[in-house]
Amino acid sequence: MNDRKLLSLGVAGTVIAAVSCITSMLVVPLALIGLSAWAGWADYGLVVVMAAFAVIAVTAGWRVLRGPHAP
């Protein structure tokens, strides 16, 4: 995977996880499958996912800015 695709993946994943961290958006889908009680705990997992994608985005951005000829 090249650096630009990795950067796109990191940014997209971070944005999706940040939007999903709004628990009210998760209540309806979880209620449809009978798991609305988990909505309060969902933020703990989503924060970890958001942090992981943020690390991917920062690392890929740093690699893109560094250029193709850097060691």
Backbone as CSV, one residue per row, in Angstrom:
resi,resn,N_x,N_y,N_z,CA_x,CA_y,CA_z,C_x,C_y,C_z
1,MET,0.857,-1.170,0.000,0.000,0.000,0.000,0.901,1.230,0.000
2,ASN,0.642,2.138,-0.927,1.489,3.323,-0.978,1.068,4.329,0.098
3,ASP,1.895,5.339,0.283,1.696,6.287,1.375,0.419,7.109,1.232
4,ARG,0.064,7.479,0.030,-1.141,8.299,-0.163,-2.415,7.508,0.156
5,LYS,-2.444,6.245,-0.227,-3.603,5.412,0.103,-3.678,5.188,1.616
6,LEU,-2.530,5.002,2.235,-2.489,4.821,3.678,-2.964,6.078,4.393
7,LEU,-2.592,7.242,3.881,-3.057,8.505,4.449,-4.571,8.642,4.294
8,SER,-5.091,8.291,3.132,-6.538,8.353,2.912,-7.275,7.409,3.855
9,LEU,-6.751,6.211,4.032,-7.354,5.247,4.943,-7.354,5.774,6.371
10,GLY,-6.253,6.336,6.801,-6.163,6.862,8.163,-7.128,8.008,8.409
11,VAL,-7.208,8.928,7.471,-8.105,10.081,7.632,-9.569,9.627,7.590
12,ALA,-9.903,8.767,6.641,-11.287,8.288,6.537,-11.685,7.495,7.779
13,GLY,-10.817,6.641,8.251,-11.116,5.864,9.452,-11.270,6.733,10.680
14,THR,-10.435,7.750,10.799,-10.533,8.662,11.934,-11.849,9.431,11.899
15,VAL,-12.237,9.907,10.734,-13.493,10.657,10.612,-14.692,9.758,10.913
16,ILE,-14.694,8.550,10.376,-15.813,7.632,10.624,-15.894,7.268,12.104
17,ALA,-14.756,6.998,12.728,-14.765,6.666,14.154,-15.192,7.859,14.996
18,ALA,-14.783,9.067,14.607,-15.178,10.255,15.366,-16.678,10.501,15.261
19,VAL,-17.236,10.306,14.087,-18.676,10.463,13.922,-19.423,9.384,14.699
20,SER,-18.887,8.180,14.695,-19.524,7.081,15.410,-19.416,7.225,16.921
21,CYS,-18.496,8.027,17.394,-18.357,8.221,18.833,-19.556,8.950,19.430
22,ILE,-20.345,9.559,18.598,-21.553,10.202,19.086,-22.543,9.067,19.357
23,THR,-22.726,8.764,20.620,-23.485,7.580,21.007,-24.914,7.602,20.479
24,SER,-25.502,8.753,20.351,-26.879,8.807,19.862,-27.010,8.252,18.457
25,MET,-25.956,8.325,17.665,-26.000,7.766,16.322,-25.922,6.245,16.358
26,LEU,-25.395,5.688,17.424,-25.271,4.244,17.527,-26.489,3.578,18.138
27,VAL,-27.309,4.335,18.842,-28.431,3.747,19.554,-29.424,3.105,18.587
28,VAL,-29.750,3.755,17.507,-30.744,3.223,16.567,-30.261,1.919,15.926
29,PRO,-29.053,1.870,15.338,-28.633,0.577,14.763,-28.516,-0.532,15.809
30,LEU,-28.039,-0.194,16.992,-27.937,-1.219,18.033,-29.313,-1.662,18.509
31,ALA,-30.248,-0.744,18.568,-31.614,-1.105,18.974,-32.280,-2.007,17.942
32,LEU,-31.965,-1.806,16.683,-32.554,-2.645,15.636,-32.145,-4.106,15.772
33,ILE,-30.956,-4.337,16.290,-30.509,-5.724,16.456,-30.596,-6.184,17.909
34,GLY,-31.203,-5.370,18.771,-31.441,-5.764,20.150,-30.282,-5.561,21.097
35,LEU,-29.358,-4.704,20.752,-28.174,-4.492,21.581,-28.047,-3.049,22.068
36,SER,-29.144,-2.378,22.286,-29.092,-0.972,22.676,-28.453,-0.769,24.049
37,ALA,-28.421,-1.789,24.870,-27.765,-1.674,26.177,-26.261,-1.488,26.022
38,TRP,-25.712,-1.878,24.887,-24.278,-1.736,24.654,-23.877,-0.328,24.222
39,ALA,-24.825,0.526,23.971,-24.522,1.868,23.451,-23.648,2.656,24.414
40,GLY,-23.850,2.461,25.693,-23.031,3.173,26.672,-21.588,2.722,26.681
41,TRP,-21.346,1.478,26.325,-19.985,0.937,26.319,-19.297,1.079,24.969
42,ALA,-20.021,1.420,23.944,-19.463,1.476,22.592,-18.386,2.546,22.450
43,ASP,-18.513,3.634,23.200,-17.539,4.717,23.091,-16.136,4.277,23.484
44,TYR,-16.033,3.368,24.423,-14.705,2.922,24.853,-13.953,2.228,23.722
45,GLY,-14.629,1.403,22.978,-13.994,0.744,21.846,-13.745,1.688,20.692
46,LEU,-14.685,2.605,20.462,-14.541,3.531,19.339,-13.413,4.534,19.555
47,VAL,-13.165,4.900,20.789,-12.060,5.820,21.058,-10.735,5.150,20.716
48,VAL,-10.606,3.868,21.017,-9.391,3.131,20.677,-9.232,3.023,19.162
49,VAL,-10.325,2.737,18.468,-10.281,2.642,17.006,-9.920,3.996,16.401
50,MET,-10.507,5.072,16.928,-10.205,6.406,16.421,-8.737,6.745,16.643
51,ALA,-8.205,6.400,17.792,-6.788,6.669,18.069,-5.890,5.879,17.123
52,ALA,-6.242,4.629,16.849,-5.441,3.811,15.938,-5.427,4.398,14.531
53,PHE,-6.593,4.808,14.033,-6.638,5.418,12.706,-5.928,6.767,12.687
54,ALA,-5.961,7.504,13.778,-5.236,8.776,13.842,-3.734,8.535,13.757
55,VAL,-3.246,7.489,14.415,-1.822,7.146,14.331,-1.456,6.761,12.907
56,ILE,-2.320,5.990,12.241,-2.069,5.630,10.838,-2.020,6.877,9.973
57,ALA,-2.952,7.808,10.182,-2.990,9.033,9.378,-1.755,9.891,9.612
58,VAL,-1.341,10.041,10.851,-0.162,10.860,11.149,1.099,10.225,10.585
59,THR,1.231,8.917,10.724,2.405,8.222,10.193,2.465,8.324,8.673
60,ALA,1.344,8.102,8.003,1.321,8.195,6.546,1.556,9.628,6.085
61,GLY,0.982,10.594,6.774,1.220,11.997,6.426,2.671,12.381,6.563
62,TRP,3.306,11.873,7.597,4.732,12.155,7.805,5.554,11.520,6.686
63,ARG,5.187,10.309,6.272,5.913,9.641,5.193,5.703,10.351,3.862
64,VAL,4.498,10.883,3.630,4.231,11.618,2.379,5.028,12.911,2.356
65,LEU,5.048,13.621,3.466,5.775,14.902,3.522,7.286,14.708,3.434
66,ARG,7.755,13.574,3.927,9.188,13.307,3.915,9.707,13.092,2.517
67,GLY,8.878,12.597,1.630,9.254,12.435,0.235,9.704,11.023,-0.086
68,PRO,9.739,10.713,-1.378,10.075,9.352,-1.794,11.555,9.002,-1.687
69,HIS,12.423,10.000,-1.592,13.856,9.735,-1.610,14.486,9.768,-0.223
70,ALA,13.685,9.933,0.789,14.226,9.944,2.144,14.559,8.521,2.587
71,PRO,15.592,8.367,3.386,15.993,7.012,3.814,14.994,6.405,4.784
